[in-house]
Amino acid sequence: MFDISESDFATFVSTHVESLNPLVLTQMPVKEKRKYMVLCMVIHLFEKERFYHEREINAILKPIAEDYVMIRRYLIDYQFMARKEDGSSYWLIKDPNDFKQFNLAERTDLKPIQSK
């Protein structure tokens, strides 16, 4: 969807991420490309082929940013996840393995804001 270089991602992390583990953002970015990077990181917090209740999604997303509901909405809007029309369950529709470069658990080269 976006052309994201390693440099783009490293810069984003160093300016918008307070903590890698657990993932904590300074704020939800406004630019679409940066929102997409957040979603590429967040997708790794969910298991493939598992159905989640909205409460579970909120519990996972709440520590990441104040407006965790926006992240949940973007996961649907950007088609990382789908949900039943009544909102009773959510599931991944994109494979986290397609976004390995954004898996913070496997990245030791990135430096968040507090680690500068």
Residue frames relative to the residue before (quaternion, step in Angstrom):
aa qw qx qy qz dx dy dz
M 1.0000 0.0000 0.0000 0.0000 0.00 0.00 0.00
F 0.7783 0.0708 -0.0248 0.6234 3.58 0.99 -0.88
D 0.3983 -0.6652 0.5699 0.2724 3.54 -1.19 0.58
I 0.0268 0.8172 -0.5693 0.0858 3.57 -0.29 1.31
S 0.2325 -0.7825 0.5656 0.1174 3.55 -0.53 1.18
E 0.6603 -0.4744 0.3934 0.4292 3.56 -1.30 0.22
S 0.6384 0.5305 -0.3160 0.4595 3.56 1.03 -0.80
D 0.6212 0.5352 -0.3345 0.4646 3.60 1.00 -0.85
F 0.7004 0.4798 -0.2728 0.4525 3.55 0.84 -1.02
A 0.6519 0.5110 -0.3156 0.4630 3.60 0.92 -0.87
T 0.6437 0.5089 -0.3165 0.4760 3.59 1.01 -0.79
F 0.6335 0.5294 -0.3280 0.4593 3.57 0.95 -0.86
V 0.6699 0.4976 -0.3030 0.4602 3.59 0.84 -0.97
S 0.7038 0.4800 -0.2799 0.4427 3.59 0.87 -0.90
T 0.7527 0.3787 -0.2169 0.4929 3.60 1.19 -0.34
H 0.7908 0.3170 -0.1496 0.5018 3.62 1.17 -0.45
V 0.7014 0.4436 -0.2592 0.4940 3.59 1.23 -0.26
E 0.2962 -0.7633 0.5537 0.1519 3.57 -0.76 1.10
S 0.8019 0.0212 0.0373 0.5960 3.56 1.04 -0.81
L 0.3764 -0.7236 0.5358 0.2182 3.55 -1.06 0.80
N 0.8070 0.0451 0.0079 0.5887 3.56 1.01 -0.80
P 0.4135 -0.3678 -0.7723 0.3119 1.51 -0.48 2.44
L 0.6052 -0.5558 0.4285 0.3758 3.55 -1.25 0.48
V 0.0967 0.7642 -0.6300 0.0989 3.57 -0.82 1.09
L 0.2358 -0.7756 0.5752 0.1096 3.56 -0.82 1.06
T 0.5268 -0.5872 0.4963 0.3624 3.55 -1.22 0.46
Q 0.7339 -0.2062 0.1500 0.6296 3.54 1.13 -0.81
M 0.5655 -0.5657 0.4558 0.3905 3.55 -1.23 0.32
P 0.4377 -0.7199 0.4672 0.2681 3.60 -0.70 1.02
V 0.4679 -0.6728 0.5073 0.2664 3.54 -1.25 0.52
K 0.6711 0.5046 -0.3037 0.4504 3.59 0.95 -0.85
E 0.5832 -0.6373 0.3955 0.3118 3.53 -0.99 0.96
K 0.6485 0.5280 -0.3238 0.4425 3.58 0.91 -0.87
R 0.6766 0.4798 -0.2891 0.4780 3.59 0.99 -0.78
K 0.5884 0.5437 -0.3606 0.4777 3.59 1.09 -0.66
Y 0.6509 0.5273 -0.3068 0.4518 3.53 0.95 -0.93
M 0.6306 0.5248 -0.3324 0.4652 3.61 1.01 -0.77
V 0.6120 0.5342 -0.3478 0.4681 3.59 1.02 -0.76
L 0.6827 0.4883 -0.2931 0.4577 3.58 0.83 -0.94
C 0.6263 0.5360 -0.3309 0.4592 3.58 1.07 -0.72
M 0.6507 0.4748 -0.3097 0.5052 3.59 1.15 -0.56
V 0.6768 0.5302 -0.2852 0.4237 3.56 0.89 -1.00
I 0.5904 0.6062 -0.3751 0.3785 3.60 0.98 -0.75
H 0.6376 0.5505 -0.3215 0.4325 3.60 1.15 -0.58
L 0.5943 0.5678 -0.3624 0.4394 3.58 1.26 -0.11
F 0.6918 0.4391 -0.2543 0.5137 3.58 1.32 -0.13
E 0.4132 -0.6992 0.5325 0.2384 3.54 -1.22 0.58
K 0.4938 -0.6364 0.5089 0.3036 3.53 -1.08 0.80
E 0.8495 0.1951 -0.1454 0.4681 3.52 -1.25 0.59
R 0.5797 0.5279 -0.4044 0.4709 3.57 1.12 0.62
F 0.3058 -0.7277 0.5850 0.1861 3.54 -1.09 0.74
Y 0.1703 -0.7937 0.5818 0.0505 3.54 -0.96 0.97
H 0.3829 -0.6569 0.5924 0.2663 3.54 -1.17 0.64
E 0.6515 -0.5312 0.3629 0.4020 3.58 -1.14 0.53
R 0.6094 0.5529 -0.3519 0.4463 3.61 1.04 -0.70
E 0.6548 0.5062 -0.3138 0.4653 3.60 0.99 -0.80
I 0.6230 0.5277 -0.3321 0.4724 3.58 1.00 -0.83
N 0.6675 0.5052 -0.2979 0.4589 3.58 0.88 -0.96
A 0.6470 0.5261 -0.3212 0.4488 3.59 0.95 -0.83
I 0.6585 0.4930 -0.3008 0.4825 3.59 1.07 -0.73
L 0.7528 0.4326 -0.2134 0.4479 3.58 0.89 -0.96
K 0.5540 0.6686 -0.3831 0.3151 3.59 1.08 -0.70
P 0.6917 0.4723 -0.3134 0.4475 3.66 0.85 -0.76
I 0.5965 0.6187 -0.3516 0.3712 3.61 1.19 -0.48
A 0.7962 -0.1125 0.1287 0.5804 3.57 0.87 -0.96
E 0.6403 -0.5334 0.3889 0.3927 3.54 -1.21 0.54
D 0.7601 0.3168 -0.1778 0.5387 3.56 0.90 -0.91
Y 0.0070 -0.8413 0.5387 -0.0443 3.56 0.62 1.19
V 0.5670 0.5887 -0.3844 0.4291 3.59 1.17 -0.51
M 0.6166 0.5371 -0.3376 0.4663 3.57 1.09 -0.71
I 0.6355 0.5137 -0.3355 0.4687 3.59 0.96 -0.79
R 0.6332 0.5239 -0.3284 0.4655 3.59 0.95 -0.85
R 0.6533 0.5116 -0.3062 0.4667 3.57 0.94 -0.89
Y 0.6719 0.4949 -0.2998 0.4623 3.60 0.92 -0.89
L 0.5882 0.5636 -0.3761 0.4415 3.60 1.05 -0.63
I 0.6685 0.4577 -0.2840 0.5128 3.57 1.09 -0.69
D 0.6820 0.5151 -0.2929 0.4286 3.60 0.78 -1.03
Y 0.7374 0.3792 -0.2156 0.5157 3.58 0.99 -0.82
Q 0.4465 -0.7506 0.3911 0.2902 3.56 1.37 0.27
F 0.2943 0.7027 -0.5694 0.3088 3.53 0.86 1.04
M 0.7773 0.1272 -0.0468 0.6143 3.54 1.16 -0.74
A 0.2126 -0.7146 0.6422 0.1780 3.50 -1.38 0.28
R 0.1201 -0.7816 0.6060 0.0868 3.54 -1.28 0.25
K 0.5701 -0.5423 0.4782 0.3902 3.48 -1.29 0.37
E 0.6409 -0.5604 0.3624 0.3792 3.57 -1.11 0.63
D 0.7048 0.4423 -0.2662 0.4867 3.58 1.06 -0.69
G 0.5069 -0.6855 0.3996 0.3368 3.61 1.28 0.07
S 0.4368 0.7374 -0.4343 0.2772 3.59 1.23 0.18
S 0.8099 0.0136 -0.0427 0.5848 3.61 1.15 -0.34
Y 0.1985 -0.7543 0.6223 0.0655 3.49 -1.28 0.75
W 0.0311 0.7873 -0.6157 0.0149 3.58 -1.19 0.53
L 0.5593 -0.5939 0.4624 0.3473 3.55 -1.24 0.54
I 0.1231 -0.7664 0.6217 0.1047 3.54 -1.14 0.69
K 0.6648 0.3835 -0.3040 0.5644 3.58 1.30 -0.08
D 0.4468 -0.6938 0.5071 0.2486 3.53 -1.11 0.73
P 0.4576 -0.6962 0.4759 0.2817 3.62 -0.68 1.03
N 0.5914 0.5883 -0.3674 0.4112 3.61 1.11 -0.55
D 0.6104 0.5416 -0.3475 0.4619 3.58 1.23 -0.37
F 0.7326 0.3576 -0.1913 0.5466 3.57 1.32 -0.20
K 0.1377 0.8527 -0.4940 0.0993 3.59 1.12 0.69
Q 0.6268 0.5593 -0.3502 0.4143 3.61 0.98 -0.73
F 0.6988 0.4487 -0.2587 0.4934 3.59 1.26 -0.38
N 0.4824 0.6628 -0.4390 0.3678 3.58 1.27 0.09
L 0.3017 -0.8100 0.4793 0.1521 3.55 -0.13 1.31
A 0.5851 0.5897 -0.3703 0.4157 3.59 1.14 -0.54
E 0.7370 0.3906 -0.2177 0.5068 3.58 1.17 -0.52
R 0.6381 0.5289 -0.3226 0.4572 3.59 1.26 0.03
T 0.0822 -0.7979 0.5964 0.0299 3.56 -0.69 1.10
D 0.5978 0.6123 -0.3351 0.3943 3.57 1.30 -0.18
L 0.6372 0.5548 -0.3260 0.4241 3.59 1.22 -0.31
K 0.1840 -0.7855 0.5856 0.0787 3.55 -1.07 0.76
P 0.2751 -0.7551 0.5683 0.1767 3.61 -0.59 1.06
I 0.7656 -0.3897 0.2641 0.4384 3.55 -1.34 0.18
Q 0.7253 0.4641 -0.2691 0.4314 3.63 0.70 -1.01
S 0.6837 0.4969 -0.2913 0.4481 3.60 1.18 -0.39
K 0.4209 0.7254 -0.4630 0.2868 3.60 1.22 0.04
